[in-house]
Amino acid sequence: MINYIKIKKSINTIVLLVSVFVLSIFTTACDYEFELPEAGSIADETPPVANFTASQNEVDFLKYNFSNLSTSATTFAWDFGDGNSSTELDGENTYSAEGTYTVSLTASDALGVTSTFSEDITIVEPDEPDVPDPILINSVFDKLPKSSGSDCSCSAWINKSIGDQGESSSGNGGSDNVVKLDNNEPDHLYQEFEVVPNSDYTIEIVTSFKNSENGSFPSMLELRVLAGVGYTSGYTPTYYTDTVDFPQDDFGYASISQVEDAANNLLVETQDNPNDDGYITYTYTFNAGANDSVALFIRGIGGPATGGGGGDFGYNSGDEEIRVDTVTITAIN
């Protein structure tokens, strides 16, 4: 009778020996080490990606703001390249000097995976922007409409508190293209305009005098730049763009005493009659000082303080008529 129990044991012994032999071959031929994953772990399918943009502050060129554009990250480490660092979401740093700095952002996720992005920034103090030229309305004295009354070359240039308006006239090769300051009248020109404090400006004015009458009161042209700090208390200038919108009164300067106060004057220039009735260009310069607004005041002087053919403002032009063709004001950059 066949002993099946013995046969089964023999087969099991053979299988065991074969398994040991095969395992021994693989172990000898391949010297591998494996780290088995922790139980239940999964691969990081969304690792962090660090990224940012940099922008220079418009007021302080040494200050930079950094916008964090990183993805799949929970913590951040900024290195601003000058020894300063931060762990905030967005970075901000004020550098001490011009130069090139390497800024780095390391972004990490909850699994400890990290990503680093770096970018060089070069800090250079920007050039000062050019000071703009002031805007004068009707600076060529065309005959234009005004808020009331007939069209006039003086439109946009009237301040009835400190003088009579000039009149339209023709000259320098044109028609109704100059403003006339009559002899023996307190005629004037006045306009307020915006300036940049502590900036320098050039004034060019083209004028003509009638030939000298050789009388007792030769005409002179006076030009003043009046400081905005001298405006009537509580006054705020309005810069109109159309001659018809300009009022003819109630400006920042409301009296001749206010005009002639030395503390209110940034520039005072006087033109004598050159005894040449041609049109001559005169050039002056002034500094705006602490003002962001000034007024240009031009008048004929030389005549008796009272009387004459106009209002009583305490001044009059002399014996000769004066004509003003253009006024140009430019910033010196």
C-alpha positions in Angstrom: 0.0 0.0 0.0 1.4 3.4 -1.0 2.3 5.7 1.8 0.9 9.1 0.6 1.9 11.0 3.7 5.6 10.3 3.1 5.3 11.3 -0.6 3.6 14.7 0.4 6.4 15.4 2.9 9.0 14.7 0.2 7.4 17.1 -2.3 7.1 19.9 0.3 10.8 19.4 1.1 11.8 19.7 -2.6 9.7 22.9 -3.1 11.3 24.5 -0.1 14.8 23.7 -1.3 14.0 25.1 -4.8 12.6 28.3 -3.3 15.7 28.8 -1.1 17.9 28.2 -4.1 16.1 30.7 -6.4 16.0 33.4 -3.6 19.7 32.8 -3.1 20.5 33.4 -6.8 18.6 36.8 -6.9 20.1 37.9 -3.6 23.6 37.2 -4.8 23.2 38.7 -8.3 21.4 42.0 -7.3 22.6 43.9 -4.4 19.6 46.3 -4.2 18.2 48.3 -1.2 14.6 49.4 -1.0 12.8 51.9 1.2 9.2 50.8 1.2 6.6 53.7 1.4 4.9 54.3 4.6 1.6 52.6 4.9 -1.2 54.6 3.1 1.2 57.2 1.6 0.6 58.7 -1.9 2.8 60.6 -4.4 2.8 64.4 -4.3 0.9 65.0 -7.5 0.8 68.9 -7.1 4.3 69.9 -5.9 4.8 73.7 -5.2 6.0 76.0 -7.9 7.6 79.3 -6.7 7.2 82.5 -8.7 6.8 86.2 -8.1 6.9 89.6 -9.8 8.7 92.7 -8.6 7.6 96.4 -8.8 9.4 99.6 -7.9 7.6 102.1 -5.6 6.7 105.3 -7.5 7.7 107.6 -4.6 10.7 105.8 -3.1 12.9 104.2 -5.8 14.7 102.1 -3.2 11.5 100.4 -2.1 10.2 97.3 -3.9 7.1 95.2 -3.6 7.0 91.5 -4.6 3.8 89.8 -5.5 3.7 86.1 -4.8 2.5 84.0 -7.7 3.5 80.6 -6.3 1.1 77.6 -6.5 0.5 74.6 -4.3 2.5 76.1 -1.4 1.7 76.8 2.2 4.8 78.5 3.6 7.2 81.0 2.0 10.7 82.2 2.6 11.9 85.4 1.0 15.6 86.4 0.6 15.8 89.9 -0.7 19.5 89.7 -1.6 20.7 92.4 0.8 20.5 90.4 4.1 16.9 91.1 4.7 14.3 88.3 4.6 10.6 87.6 5.3 8.1 84.8 5.6 5.1 86.8 4.6 2.9 85.8 1.6 4.0 88.9 -0.4 7.4 90.5 0.0 8.3 94.1 0.7 11.8 95.5 1.1 13.5 98.9 1.2 17.1 98.8 -0.1 19.8 101.0 1.3 21.6 101.8 -2.0 21.5 101.4 -5.7 22.8 98.1 -7.1 21.8 94.7 -8.4 20.3 92.2 -6.0 19.3 88.6 -6.4 15.8 88.0 -4.8 14.8 84.5 -4.1 11.5 82.9 -3.0 11.3 79.4 -1.6 7.8 78.0 -1.5 7.0 74.8 0.5 4.0 72.6 0.8 2.6 70.6 3.7 4.6 67.5 2.6 7.9 69.4 2.9 8.4 69.6 -0.9 10.1 72.9 -1.9 10.6 75.1 -5.0 12.8 78.1 -5.4 12.5 81.0 -7.9 15.2 83.7 -8.2 15.4 87.0 -10.1 17.8 89.8 -10.3 16.6 93.4 -9.8 18.8 96.4 -10.6 18.0 99.6 -8.7 18.9 102.9 -10.3 17.6 106.3 -9.2 15.3 107.5 -11.9 15.9 110.8 -13.7 13.8 113.7 -12.5 10.9 114.2 -14.9 11.0 117.3 -17.0 9.1 120.3 -15.6 6.2 121.0 -18.0 5.7 124.3 -19.6 3.0 126.5 -18.1 -0.3 126.8 -20.0 -1.3 130.3 -21.0 -4.6 130.9 -22.7 -4.6 133.2 -25.7 -0.9 134.0 -25.3 -0.9 135.3 -28.8 -3.7 137.8 -28.1 -6.1 136.8 -30.8 -9.5 138.6 -30.9 -11.7 136.0 -29.1 -15.0 135.9 -27.3 -15.0 136.6 -23.5 -17.5 136.1 -20.7 -19.2 139.4 -21.4 -18.8 142.3 -23.9 -17.4 142.2 -27.4 -14.7 140.0 -28.6 -11.2 141.2 -27.7 -7.5 140.5 -28.0 -7.5 140.9 -24.2 -9.8 137.9 -23.7 -8.6 135.7 -20.8 -6.4 138.5 -19.5 -8.8 140.8 -17.7 -8.9 141.6 -13.9 -11.1 144.6 -13.4 -10.1 145.0 -9.8 -6.6 146.1 -10.7 -6.9 147.8 -14.1 -8.8 148.6 -17.3 -8.8 146.0 -20.1 -6.5 146.4 -23.1 -8.0 146.8 -26.6 -7.7 144.8 -29.8 -5.4 146.3 -32.4 -3.3 145.2 -35.4 0.4 144.9 -35.8 3.4 142.8 -36.5 2.0 141.7 -39.8 -1.5 140.8 -38.6 -5.0 142.0 -37.9 -6.6 142.1 -34.5 -3.6 140.1 -33.3 -2.1 142.4 -30.6 -3.4 143.9 -27.4 -3.1 147.7 -27.0 -2.3 149.4 -23.7 -3.4 152.9 -24.5 -1.5 156.0 -23.5 -2.7 157.8 -20.4 -4.8 154.9 -19.3 -4.5 152.2 -16.6 -4.6 149.3 -19.1 -3.3 145.9 -18.1 -3.1 142.1 -18.7 -3.6 139.5 -15.9 -3.7 135.7 -15.9 -3.0 133.0 -13.3 -1.3 129.8 -14.3 0.1 126.6 -12.7 3.8 126.1 -12.0 6.0 123.5 -10.3 7.5 124.8 -7.0 11.2 125.7 -7.0 11.4 125.5 -10.8 12.9 128.0 -13.1 11.1 129.6 -16.0 11.8 131.8 -19.0 9.4 134.6 -20.1 9.6 135.9 -23.6 7.4 138.9 -24.4 7.2 140.7 -27.8 6.2 144.3 -27.5 6.2 147.6 -29.5 6.1 151.2 -28.4 4.9 154.1 -30.4 7.6 156.6 -31.1 8.4 158.9 -28.2 6.2 162.0 -27.9 9.0 163.7 -25.9 6.4 164.7 -23.3 6.6 164.9 -19.6 5.4 161.3 -19.1 7.2 158.7 -21.3 5.5 155.3 -21.4 7.0 152.2 -19.8 5.9 148.6 -19.8 6.0 146.8 -16.4 5.9 143.1 -16.1 5.4 141.3 -12.7 5.2 137.7 -11.7 3.0 137.5 -8.6 3.3 134.7 -6.1 0.4 132.5 -5.4 1.1 132.7 -1.6 0.0 136.4 -2.0 -3.5 135.5 -3.2 -6.4 136.8 -1.3 -7.0 134.7 1.8 -9.1 131.6 1.0 -8.8 132.0 -2.7 -8.2 128.9 -4.9 -7.2 129.4 -8.5 -9.1 127.9 -11.4 -7.3 127.2 -14.7 -9.8 127.8 -17.5 -9.2 126.5 -21.0 -11.6 128.7 -23.0 -11.5 132.5 -23.0 -15.3 132.7 -22.7 -15.1 130.8 -19.3 -12.7 133.3 -17.7 -14.4 135.7 -15.2 -13.3 139.3 -15.4 -13.0 139.9 -11.7 -12.6 138.2 -8.3 -9.1 136.7 -8.9 -6.3 136.1 -6.4 -5.1 139.7 -6.6 -7.8 142.2 -5.9 -5.9 145.5 -5.3 -2.9 147.4 -6.6 -1.4 147.6 -3.1 -1.5 143.8 -3.0 0.2 143.7 -6.4 2.9 146.2 -5.3 3.7 144.4 -2.0 7.4 143.4 -2.5 6.8 140.2 -0.7 4.3 139.1 -3.4 6.6 139.6 -6.3 8.8 136.9 -7.8 9.9 139.2 -10.7 9.5 142.8 -11.6 10.8 144.1 -15.0 10.4 147.4 -16.7 10.8 148.2 -20.4 11.6 151.8 -21.4 10.5 153.1 -24.8 13.3 152.0 -27.2 12.4 154.8 -29.6 11.9 152.0 -32.2 8.4 151.2 -33.2 9.3 147.7 -34.3 8.4 144.6 -32.3 11.2 143.6 -30.0 11.6 140.3 -28.0 12.5 140.7 -24.3 13.5 137.7 -22.2 13.3 137.3 -18.4 13.7 134.4 -15.9 12.1 133.7 -12.6 12.0 130.9 -10.0 8.6 129.7 -8.7 9.8 129.5 -5.1 7.3 127.7 -2.9 4.4 128.4 -5.2 2.4 126.0 -7.3 0.4 128.9 -8.8 1.5 132.4 -9.9 -0.1 135.4 -11.8 1.4 137.3 -14.7 0.5 141.1 -14.5 1.5 143.4 -17.3 0.6 147.1 -17.4 1.6 150.5 -18.8 3.1 152.9 -16.4 4.9 156.3 -16.5 1.8 158.6 -16.5 0.2 160.5 -13.6 -1.1 158.3 -10.8 -4.6 159.8 -11.1 -6.7 161.2 -13.8 -6.2 160.0 -17.4 -8.7 158.3 -19.6 -9.7 155.3 -17.6 -10.5 154.1 -14.1 -8.7 155.3 -11.0 -6.2 152.5 -10.0 -3.3 154.7 -8.9 -1.3 154.3 -12.2 -1.5 155.2 -15.8 0.6 154.6 -18.9 2.6 157.5 -20.2 2.4 159.5 -23.4 2.9 156.6 -25.9 0.8 153.6 -26.8 2.2 150.2 -26.1 1.3 147.0 -28.0 1.9 143.4 -26.8 2.1 140.7 -29.5 2.9 137.4 -27.7 3.9 136.1 -24.3 5.6 132.7 -24.0 6.6 131.0 -20.8 8.8 127.9 -20.8 10.3 125.7 -18.1 14.1 125.5 -17.8 15.0 121.8 -17.6 
